[in-house]
Amino acid sequence: MPPKKPKHTAFTVAVSAADDGASAPALRVYVALATDPLAAVAAVQAVAPEASVELSGTLSDRLATRLKLRPGEVRPI
């Protein structure tokens, strides 16, 4: 029997830019389709290497399907 494909989950990751003191820090939320939360955070960190990154939650499987996310993909939402 062939091995099962790992289950992917759509994780939401909050990304805040470095605080320059002149304005409010910018906050963006990205979604990453990954097998575990650490992989999702690492994928988003690769997109925004100088920002502060924090796992914030997940999206439903239904919503991830409607967004047509692919494994390993990172997208701002």
C-alpha positions as CSV (number, residue, x, y, z in Angstrom):
1,M,0.0,0.0,0.0
2,P,1.4,3.4,-0.9
3,P,2.2,5.8,2.0
4,K,-0.4,8.4,2.9
5,K,0.1,12.0,1.9
6,P,0.7,14.2,4.9
7,K,-2.3,16.4,5.8
8,H,-1.8,20.0,5.1
9,T,-3.4,22.8,7.1
10,A,-3.8,26.5,6.3
11,F,-2.0,28.3,9.1
12,T,-2.4,32.1,9.5
13,V,0.8,33.9,10.5
14,A,0.9,37.6,11.7
15,V,3.9,39.6,10.4
16,S,4.8,42.9,11.9
17,A,7.4,45.2,10.5
18,A,10.2,46.6,12.6
19,D,9.0,49.6,14.7
20,D,10.7,52.7,13.4
21,G,9.2,54.9,16.1
22,A,7.7,57.4,13.6
23,S,4.5,55.5,12.9
24,A,2.4,52.6,14.1
25,P,4.0,49.3,13.3
26,A,2.5,47.7,10.1
27,L,0.8,44.4,10.6
28,R,0.0,41.9,7.9
29,V,-1.5,38.4,8.0
30,Y,-0.3,35.7,5.7
31,V,-1.6,32.2,5.1
32,A,0.7,29.2,4.5
33,L,-0.4,25.7,3.6
34,A,1.9,23.4,5.5
35,T,2.0,20.1,7.4
36,D,2.8,21.7,10.8
37,P,2.9,25.1,12.4
38,L,6.7,25.4,12.5
39,A,6.9,24.8,8.7
40,A,4.3,27.5,8.2
41,V,6.2,30.0,10.3
42,A,9.4,29.1,8.5
43,A,7.8,29.6,5.1
44,V,6.5,33.0,6.0
45,Q,9.8,34.0,7.6
46,A,11.4,33.3,4.3
47,V,9.0,35.8,2.6
48,A,9.5,38.5,5.3
49,P,13.0,37.8,6.7
50,E,13.4,41.1,8.7
51,A,9.9,41.1,10.3
52,S,8.6,39.7,13.5
53,V,6.5,36.6,12.8
54,E,4.0,34.9,15.0
55,L,1.5,32.0,14.4
56,S,-2.0,33.3,14.8
57,G,-4.4,30.5,13.9
58,T,-5.7,28.3,11.1
59,L,-8.3,28.5,8.3
60,S,-10.9,25.8,7.7
61,D,-10.2,23.2,5.1
62,R,-13.2,24.5,3.1
63,L,-11.8,28.0,3.0
64,A,-8.3,26.8,2.0
65,T,-9.9,24.8,-0.8
66,R,-11.8,27.9,-2.0
67,L,-8.6,30.0,-1.9
68,K,-7.0,27.2,-4.1
69,L,-3.9,27.1,-1.9
70,R,-1.1,24.7,-2.8
71,P,1.2,23.0,-0.4
72,G,4.1,25.2,0.6
73,E,2.4,28.3,-0.8
74,V,2.5,31.6,1.2
75,R,-0.1,34.3,0.4
76,P,-1.1,37.6,2.1
77,I,-4.7,37.8,3.1
